[in-house]
Amino acid sequence: MTGTIWVHQARPRPTWYELEGDRQAELRSEWVHLDKQATANGAIWLGSYSIRGQSDYSTLELWRFRTPDEAFNFWTKRIMAGYSTWFAFSNQLGVSTPLPAESNEP
């Protein structure tokens, strides 16, 4: 069962656009490798979306993980691979609830 959803919003930092194309491709390849490792370990990639409208970010990724720890470990690997140097981001974790209208909040 996949009880955790990870919502990741991002936008490139200005320095990203200053990188040579080869370096951008190298970084993207490393991040894709991490994505493939995550799916091989049971994560489910639900898609990437372009954000339009009133948002501080330009892209949205949705993932499912079995546990919050798996999502955290995935994100830690991305950070170690330099992702946060080149992209501003916001992450949210959601844990499944018994009914759609219920919340785990106090």
MOZI-V985726 format. One record per helix or strand of 3 or more residues. SS is the DSSP state (~ for helix, > for strand). FROM is the first residue (numbers start at 0). TO is the last residue. If there is no record, write none. Layout:
# MOZI-V985726
SS,FROM,TO  SS,FROM,TO
This chain:
# MOZI-V985726
>,3,11  ~,13,17  ~,20,39  >,43,49  >,58,64  ~,67,79  ~,82,85  >,86,94
